[in-house]
Amino acid sequence: MNYLAVLGRQPEISLAELESLFDEVEQKSREIAFFKTELGIVPSLDRLGGSLKLARKLEKNISPEEYLKSLPEGKITLGLSDYTHAKYSSRDIKNISQNGIKIKKALKESGRSLRLLPNTTPVISTAAAHHNGLGRSPRKVELIKYQNDWFVSLGAQNITAYKERDQARPMRDAKVGMLPPKLAQILINLCGNLDQNSTVLDPFCGTGVVLQEALLMGYNVYGTDKDERMVEYTKKNLAWLSEKHQLNQEIMVEQGDATTHKWKQPIGAVASEIYLGPPMSTPPADIKLKTVKQECGAVLTDFLKNLKAEISPDTPITLAIPAWRRLDGHFERLKTVDEIEKLGYNVINKSRDGLLYARENQVVAREIIVLRKK
Ligand SMILES: C[S@@+](CC[C@H](N)C(=O)[O-])C[C@H]1O[C@@H](n2cnc3c(N)ncnc32)[C@H](O)[C@@H]1O
């Protein structure tokens, strides 16, 4: 089956996530990628952190009008998007609007009523698609055009659910940083297609964001943290989530220093945001950066040395590690590929430039590294 993804704010990260899960991923433009899945597998947008919309290709020879006429009886809500031109002109808006009018007329003639969302740009925004529930029920439809192909949306990113998971959980802590749930999903997905009964380990579990997302994806979870308070926070957050979503996978959380801890087996994958050092609001002076880099570097080195004895060579490992914005705008990385490989790991994503997750003006960014034990 052929699919289209609308890529997020950092397309390289969105693409890496798609590539780790699906086949024949092909970037078509800055924001559009095509990919395939095996027969019978329908990808779920709610498990992807890096894509804004997913859509499946309309079968050959079926026109948008025919597709809409085949939907169950009742009024249809339709949004039309054309992602062909990243830079659009007023003509593109006119074209898509005229397309909409033509479709509405054809449907009316066949006795079906349709509410057409207005196009102020050639594409329906992710927020508008989400708030109108497009792709989430049979008669709420977004049809997406890319060049000569039409796709039917499977939904837009559920901004409301992310916000709720992030803000409604009982225990939060601004000091250990706020790992966005989307980034947590990306870290887990970069581990590849895991068996459904796998256990995802987070050895720096903090308030449990990675584990929360892993639970929602159906995995068993195992978290450890050096700080007893964080262990309690994670336990409470995971218990809240499990009850709210009636999940019944295994949850294990215990206190442990990631540089020395011996974890219980089996470990299916390691996904973690490691210690990032202190929060910073302005680029650090050289002397401060040197100290923080040493401190975080020692944690990463000792953790990776310790982890080696605990996992097998095929255990996927994805880590978010700190990188610091300098005054000149460049990012100072924690370690080079060579330094990491000398610790007995292969860095799978050697060209790491794209996998730097940073909001505008954020000083402490996260670099994503994907590793396998040698
Ligand atoms: C950036 S936070 C991780 C946030 C977490 N990924 C989440 O989902 O909330 C880093 C965590 O690492 C913990 N930590 C720092 N050094 C550690 C070590 N040597 N072993 C285990 N945990 C450590 C801190 O207590 C903190 O909770």
The ligand as an SDF file (V2000), in Angstrom:
LIG
                    3D

 27 29  0  0  0  0  0  0  0  0999 V2000
   16.7260   15.0290   31.0900 C   0  0  0  0  0  0  0  0  0  0  0  0
   16.1010   14.0570   32.3440 S   0  0  0  0  0  0  0  0  0  0  0  0
   15.2920   12.7950   31.5230 C   0  0  0  0  0  0  0  0  0  0  0  0
   13.8850   13.1170   31.2570 C   0  0  0  0  0  0  0  0  0  0  0  0
   13.1150   11.9190   30.8770 C   0  0  0  0  0  0  0  0  0  0  0  0
   13.5770   11.3650   29.6170 N   0  0  0  0  0  0  0  0  0  0  0  0
   11.6480   12.0880   30.8480 C   0  0  0  0  0  0  0  0  0  0  0  0
   11.0440   11.4410   30.0030 O   0  0  0  0  0  0  0  0  0  0  0  0
   11.0750   12.8030   31.6610 O   0  0  0  0  0  0  0  0  0  0  0  0
   17.5190   13.3150   32.9750 C   0  0  0  0  0  0  0  0  0  0  0  0
   17.3170   12.4340   34.1780 C   0  0  0  0  0  0  0  0  0  0  0  0
   18.5350   11.7540   34.3810 O   0  0  0  0  0  0  0  0  0  0  0  0
   18.6790   11.5190   35.7690 C   0  0  0  0  0  0  0  0  0  0  0  0
   20.0980   11.2100   35.9860 N   0  0  0  0  0  0  0  0  0  0  0  0
   21.1780   12.0170   35.9920 C   0  0  0  0  0  0  0  0  0  0  0  0
   22.3070   11.2930   36.1590 N   0  0  0  0  0  0  0  0  0  0  0  0
   21.9410    9.9970   36.2270 C   0  0  0  0  0  0  0  0  0  0  0  0
   22.6210    8.7660   36.3590 C   0  0  0  0  0  0  0  0  0  0  0  0
   23.9480    8.7210   36.4840 N   0  0  0  0  0  0  0  0  0  0  0  0
   21.8870    7.6340   36.3810 N   0  0  0  0  0  0  0  0  0  0  0  0
   20.5500    7.6510   36.2640 C   0  0  0  0  0  0  0  0  0  0  0  0
   19.8470    8.7830   36.1530 N   0  0  0  0  0  0  0  0  0  0  0  0
   20.5240    9.9350   36.1250 C   0  0  0  0  0  0  0  0  0  0  0  0
   18.1540   12.7680   36.4260 C   0  0  0  0  0  0  0  0  0  0  0  0
   17.7200   12.4890   37.7480 O   0  0  0  0  0  0  0  0  0  0  0  0
   17.0080   13.1390   35.4850 C   0  0  0  0  0  0  0  0  0  0  0  0
   15.7960   12.6360   35.9750 O   0  0  0  0  0  0  0  0  0  0  0  0
  1  2  1  0
  2  3  1  0
  2 10  1  0
  3  4  1  0
  4  5  1  0
  5  6  1  0
  5  7  1  0
  7  8  2  0
  7  9  1  0
 10 11  1  0
 11 12  1  0
 11 26  1  0
 12 13  1  0
 13 14  1  0
 13 24  1  0
 14 15  1  0
 14 23  1  0
 15 16  2  0
 16 17  1  0
 17 18  1  0
 17 23  2  0
 18 19  1  0
 18 20  2  0
 20 21  1  0
 21 22  2  0
 22 23  1  0
 24 25  1  0
 24 26  1  0
 26 27  1  0
M  CHG  2   2   1   9  -1
M  END
$$$$
